Amino acid sequence: MKKEAKNILEYTAVFQKAPEGGYSVTVPALPGCISEGDTFEKAASNIKEAIELYLEVASKNKKVNFIQTGEIFSASVKVKV
């Protein structure tokens, strides 16, 4: 039985279309928190689960800075190669 959540935390998730199809997704505020899915909806569901597991493990290891600080945004950048 899953225990009831005490707090609602909000994180920025970065989705990227994979060349082979589907999406990969990362959470910049939680290094190493990565997931994927065949559809955007599945990737979103998977990253929510990954975040919950990440925070569960981090809390057991006494790493308690779970709050996303600062605004995170993305922008396209063009470079010459």
Number of C-alpha atoms within 10 A of each C-alpha: 3 4 5 6 7 6 6 5 9 9 16 14 20 17 18 13 15 13 7 7 10 16 21 20 21 20 19 15 17 19 9 10 18 19 21 22 19 14 14 17 10 15 20 20 14 16 23 15 13 18 19 12 13 17 18 12 12 15 13 9 9 8 11 10 12 15 11 15 9 7 6 12 8 6 5 4 5 6 4 3 3
